[in-house]
Amino acid sequence: MFKNEKLTKVNERISELEAKKETLQNEVNEILEAVESSVEAYALGEIDEKDVEKVKALLEAKTKEIEEVEEMIAKVKAVRKTVVVESIPFVKEARKKKVEKIQKEYDDKAKEVIEARNEFLRKLAELGTVKNKVGKANAEFNAVMVEMGEQPSVYGATINEIAVISGGYTLERDCLGVEENVQRQIYAGSVPNWLQK
């Protein structure tokens, strides 16, 4: 991941300021309660007007401090926007390099897959050649039968073949190849249980 130290510092500063604002707001809420209590105490003659004024002055000071913190948050967010705009080319370059690296990895793996596919097809052709030997054996058998004056066999001997593609009749795991939809699912990352080691 692209790490932008400037942006990290600005975000930290914003978090600090927002935490400070929240603390001040809590203090203001407490002071507001104190103002209510002091006005009531003043009305009852428990405190004099100077005490009420002190609480009001403290409230004004904290309110002003909140305003100053809010202004600072706005300024720091403006700086953040500038840092983000400055960072975009670097972030794009970092992404480009990552994508190039991923593309190379993909291309290398695709070559392996294509070679494995080609090897599979060569082996499938070899298996087909072996399967076709039964036809030759049947032809030789029929030639001998005809030579001996017997009827040739209408049905030749067969071997137990494995289905190339399921076609919905054979389980995929019991076939030589797989249907297109299975290939697409695997390519998308959904590997069937029978294929996992």
C-alpha positions as CSV (number, residue, x, y, z in Angstrom):
1,M,0.0,0.0,0.0
2,F,1.2,3.5,-0.8
3,K,2.1,5.3,2.4
4,N,1.9,9.0,2.5
5,E,3.6,10.3,5.6
6,K,2.4,13.9,5.1
7,L,-1.2,12.7,4.8
8,T,-0.8,10.4,7.8
9,K,0.5,13.4,9.9
10,V,-2.3,15.6,8.8
11,N,-4.9,13.0,9.5
12,E,-3.4,12.5,13.0
13,R,-3.6,16.2,13.6
14,I,-7.2,16.3,12.5
15,S,-8.0,13.4,14.9
16,E,-6.2,15.2,17.7
17,L,-8.1,18.4,17.1
18,E,-11.5,16.7,16.8
19,A,-10.8,14.9,20.1
20,K,-9.9,18.2,21.7
21,K,-13.1,19.7,20.4
22,E,-15.1,16.8,21.8
23,T,-13.4,17.3,25.2
24,L,-14.1,21.0,25.1
25,Q,-17.8,20.4,24.1
26,N,-18.1,18.0,27.1
27,E,-16.6,20.7,29.3
28,V,-19.1,23.3,27.9
29,N,-22.0,21.0,28.6
30,E,-20.8,20.7,32.2
31,I,-20.4,24.5,32.5
32,L,-23.9,25.0,31.1
33,E,-25.2,22.8,33.9
34,A,-23.1,24.8,36.3
35,V,-24.6,28.1,34.9
36,E,-28.1,26.7,35.5
37,S,-27.1,25.7,39.0
38,S,-25.3,29.1,39.7
39,V,-28.3,31.1,38.5
40,E,-30.5,29.1,40.8
41,A,-28.1,29.5,43.7
42,Y,-27.9,33.2,43.0
43,A,-31.6,33.5,43.0
44,L,-31.7,31.7,46.4
45,G,-29.0,34.0,47.7
46,E,-26.5,31.2,48.1
47,I,-23.8,32.8,45.9
48,D,-23.3,36.4,44.7
49,E,-23.3,37.9,41.2
50,K,-19.5,37.6,40.9
51,D,-19.7,33.8,41.1
52,V,-22.3,33.7,38.4
53,E,-20.1,36.0,36.2
54,K,-17.1,33.7,36.7
55,V,-19.1,30.7,35.5
56,K,-20.3,32.8,32.5
57,A,-16.8,34.0,31.7
58,L,-15.5,30.4,31.8
59,L,-18.4,29.4,29.5
60,E,-17.4,32.2,27.0
61,A,-13.8,31.2,27.2
62,K,-14.5,27.5,26.5
63,T,-17.0,28.5,23.7
64,K,-14.3,30.7,22.1
65,E,-11.8,27.9,22.4
66,I,-14.2,25.5,20.6
67,E,-14.5,28.1,17.8
68,E,-10.7,28.4,17.6
69,V,-10.4,24.6,17.4
70,E,-13.1,24.4,14.7
71,E,-11.3,27.1,12.7
72,M,-8.0,25.1,13.1
73,I,-9.8,21.9,12.0
74,A,-11.0,23.7,8.9
75,K,-7.5,25.0,8.1
76,V,-5.9,21.6,8.7
77,K,-8.6,20.0,6.4
78,A,-7.7,22.5,3.7
79,V,-4.0,21.5,4.1
80,R,-5.2,17.9,3.9
81,K,-6.9,18.6,0.6
82,T,-3.7,20.1,-0.8
83,V,-1.7,17.1,0.4
84,V,-4.2,14.8,-1.2
85,V,-4.0,16.6,-4.5
86,E,-0.2,16.6,-4.4
87,S,-0.2,12.9,-3.6
88,I,-2.4,11.8,-6.5
89,P,0.4,11.5,-9.0
90,F,2.5,9.5,-6.5
91,V,-0.5,7.2,-5.7
92,K,-1.2,6.7,-9.4
93,E,2.5,5.8,-10.0
94,A,2.5,3.4,-7.1
95,R,-0.7,1.7,-8.4
96,K,0.8,1.6,-11.9
97,K,3.9,-0.2,-10.6
98,K,1.8,-2.7,-8.6
99,V,-0.4,-3.4,-11.6
100,E,2.7,-3.9,-13.8
101,K,4.1,-6.3,-11.3
102,I,0.8,-8.2,-11.1
103,Q,0.6,-8.2,-14.9
104,K,4.0,-9.9,-15.1
105,E,3.0,-12.4,-12.4
106,Y,-0.3,-13.1,-14.3
107,D,1.5,-13.4,-17.7
108,D,4.1,-15.9,-16.2
109,K,1.3,-18.0,-14.6
110,A,-0.8,-17.8,-17.8
111,K,2.2,-19.3,-19.7
112,E,2.4,-22.1,-17.2
113,V,-1.3,-22.7,-17.6
114,I,-1.2,-22.7,-21.4
115,E,1.8,-25.1,-21.3
116,A,0.0,-27.4,-18.9
117,R,-3.1,-27.2,-21.2
118,N,-1.0,-28.1,-24.2
119,E,0.7,-30.9,-22.3
120,F,-2.8,-32.1,-21.3
121,L,-4.0,-32.0,-24.9
122,R,-0.9,-34.0,-26.0
123,K,-1.6,-36.6,-23.4
124,L,-5.2,-36.7,-24.4
125,A,-4.1,-37.3,-28.0
126,E,-1.9,-40.2,-26.8
127,L,-4.8,-41.6,-24.8
128,G,-7.0,-41.3,-28.0
129,T,-4.3,-43.2,-29.9
130,V,-4.4,-46.0,-27.3
131,K,-8.2,-46.1,-27.4
132,N,-8.1,-46.4,-31.2
133,K,-6.0,-49.6,-31.0
134,V,-9.2,-51.4,-30.0
135,G,-10.6,-50.6,-33.5
136,K,-7.5,-52.1,-35.1
137,A,-7.9,-55.2,-32.9
138,N,-11.5,-55.5,-34.0
139,A,-10.6,-55.1,-37.6
140,E,-7.9,-57.8,-37.3
141,F,-10.4,-60.1,-35.5
142,N,-13.0,-59.6,-38.3
143,A,-10.3,-60.2,-41.0
144,V,-9.4,-63.5,-39.4
145,M,-13.1,-64.5,-39.0
146,V,-13.7,-63.8,-42.7
147,E,-10.6,-65.7,-43.7
148,M,-11.9,-68.7,-41.7
149,G,-15.3,-68.4,-43.5
150,E,-17.1,-67.1,-40.4
151,Q,-19.3,-64.0,-40.0
152,P,-17.4,-60.9,-38.9
153,S,-18.6,-59.5,-35.6
154,V,-21.1,-56.7,-36.0
155,Y,-20.2,-55.3,-32.6
156,G,-16.6,-54.9,-31.8
157,A,-15.0,-55.4,-28.5
158,T,-14.8,-52.2,-26.4
159,I,-12.7,-50.9,-23.6
160,N,-14.0,-48.9,-20.6
161,E,-13.5,-45.4,-21.7
162,I,-13.5,-42.3,-19.4
163,A,-15.8,-39.5,-20.6
164,V,-14.0,-36.5,-22.0
165,I,-16.6,-34.0,-20.9
166,S,-19.4,-34.6,-18.4
167,G,-22.3,-33.6,-20.5
168,G,-24.3,-33.8,-17.3
169,Y,-24.1,-37.6,-17.1
170,T,-20.8,-38.1,-15.4
171,L,-19.3,-36.3,-12.4
172,E,-16.7,-33.7,-13.5
173,R,-14.1,-35.3,-11.3
174,D,-14.5,-38.6,-13.2
175,C,-14.0,-37.0,-16.6
176,L,-10.8,-36.3,-18.6
177,G,-11.7,-32.6,-19.2
178,V,-14.1,-30.1,-17.6
179,E,-17.0,-28.1,-18.9
180,E,-16.6,-24.5,-19.8
181,N,-18.7,-23.3,-16.8
182,V,-16.4,-25.2,-14.4
183,Q,-13.4,-23.7,-16.0
184,R,-14.9,-20.2,-15.6
185,Q,-15.8,-20.9,-11.9
186,I,-12.3,-22.1,-11.2
187,Y,-10.8,-19.0,-13.0
188,A,-13.0,-16.8,-10.8
189,G,-11.6,-18.5,-7.7
190,S,-14.3,-21.1,-6.9
191,V,-12.3,-24.3,-6.8
192,P,-14.4,-27.5,-6.4
193,N,-13.7,-29.7,-3.4
194,W,-12.7,-32.6,-5.5
195,L,-9.9,-30.6,-7.0
196,Q,-8.5,-29.3,-3.7
197,K,-5.6,-31.2,-2.2
